[in-house]
Amino acid sequence: MKKLMLLIDKATTFAGHFFGWAIVALTLLISWEVFSRYVFNTPHPWVQDGQIMLYGILFMMAGAYTLASGGHVRGDVLYGFFDPRTQASIDLVLYVVFFLPGIFALTYAGWSYAGDSFAIRENTFSPQPMPLWPFKFFIPLAGFFLLLQGLVEIARCILCLRDGKWPSRLGDVEEVDVDKLKHMVDVKDEDIAGLDKYVIRQEAKP
């Protein structure tokens, strides 16, 4: 079970890294268009459509990787104070009640949406139209990766309820907490306390 979970983590991590290069392509495309427009006075109408597509691909395909890394916004004002079993109980309910139905609907509707676009070979509405139907297939693809990673997160919740602690993740997608950060820079609690005292003494000086 844990090996399968880590294998899916690797797949979503690879997808996140691979499609993350879209930001480089997007930056180069925008820079080239600005240079072409203002230096050579030669704008390209298709570039705006290309920008939107690249940003959409980047945004959608980063979803599963962000879920694997725990990067989605969480209202953890109280959540962080709960023990692991309570956290897992809350997460499990939210995944089953909200996440799975929503992402399943996205994937199902996205597949129909992409199929209809492919059937008519849909293009963008532009003086220089671009094929739009390939871009729309990223909707169900992103939904598939999210569903896959969501099932892994549900499995993690179940294992946490059983064992009383969260199962391990890939090192690449683990969140860097305070203890890990202190270990990385070789800082001890005594050093932080000493620095606090030093700052207080400096502030107390006239």
C-alpha positions, 0 to 999 in steps of 0.5 A, spaced: 500 500 500 505 504 502 509 503 495 503 504 491 502 511 494 509 513 494 509 511 486 503 515 485 506 521 489 512 520 484 507 520 478 504 527 480 511 530 482 513 528 475 507 531 472 508 537 476 515 538 474 514 537 467 508 542 466 512 547 471 516 548 465 510 552 462 512 558 466 518 558 462 515 558 455 510 563 458 515 568 460 519 567 453 513 568 449 510 574 453 517 577 452 518 575 445 511 578 443 512 585 447 519 586 444 516 584 437 510 589 438 514 595 441 520 594 437 518 592 430 511 594 431 509 587 429 503 584 434 501 577 433 494 576 435 495 568 436 500 570 442 494 572 447 491 565 446 497 562 447 498 565 453 492 563 456 492 556 454 499 555 457 497 559 463 491 554 463 495 548 463 500 550 468 494 552 473 491 545 472 496 540 471 499 543 478 493 541 482 495 534 483 502 536 485 500 541 490 495 536 493 501 532 494 505 537 497 500 540 502 500 546 498 493 548 498 490 553 502 488 550 509 484 554 514 489 551 520 488 556 525 485 550 530 487 544 525 495 545 527 493 544 534 489 537 533 492 530 534 494 526 527 487 522 528 483 528 529 486 531 523 485 525 519 478 524 521 477 531 518 481 530 512 477 524 510 470 527 511 472 533 507 475 528 501 469 524 501 464 529 502 466 534 497 473 533 494 471 526 490 464 528 488 467 535 485 473 532 482 469 526 479 464 531 476 470 536 473 473 530 470 467 527 467 464 534 464 471 535 462 471 529 458 465 531 455 467 538 454 473 536 450 470 530 446 465 536 443 471 540 442 474 535 438 468 533 434 468 540 431 475 541 431 474 547 435 479 553 434 480 560 438 476 566 435 482 570 433 484 573 426 490 568 427 486 562 430 489 556 434 486 549 435 483 549 441 481 542 442 487 539 444 488 544 450 481 542 452 483 535 453 488 537 459 481 538 463 480 531 464 487 529 464 488 534 470 482 531 473 484 524 473 491 526 476 487 530 482 482 524 483 489 519 483 492 523 488 486 524 492 485 517 493 492 517 496 490 522 501 484 518 503 489 512 504 493 516 508 488 518 512 485 511 513 493 509 515 493 515 520 487 513 523 490 506 524 497 508 526 496 514 530 501 518 525 501 520 518 505 516 513 511 518 510 511 522 503 516 523 498 522 527 500 520 532 495 513 533 497 514 534 504 513 540 507 519 544 511 517 545 518 520 549 523 524 543 526 527 541 519 529 548 518 533 548 524 536 542 523 538 544 516 541 550 518 544 547 524 540 552 529 539 549 536 533 552 541 538 555 545 541 559 540 534 562 538 533 563 546 540 567 546 538 571 540 532 573 543 535 575 549 540 579 545 535 583 541 531 584 548 538 587 551 539 591 545 532 594 545 533 596 552 539 600 551 538 608 551 
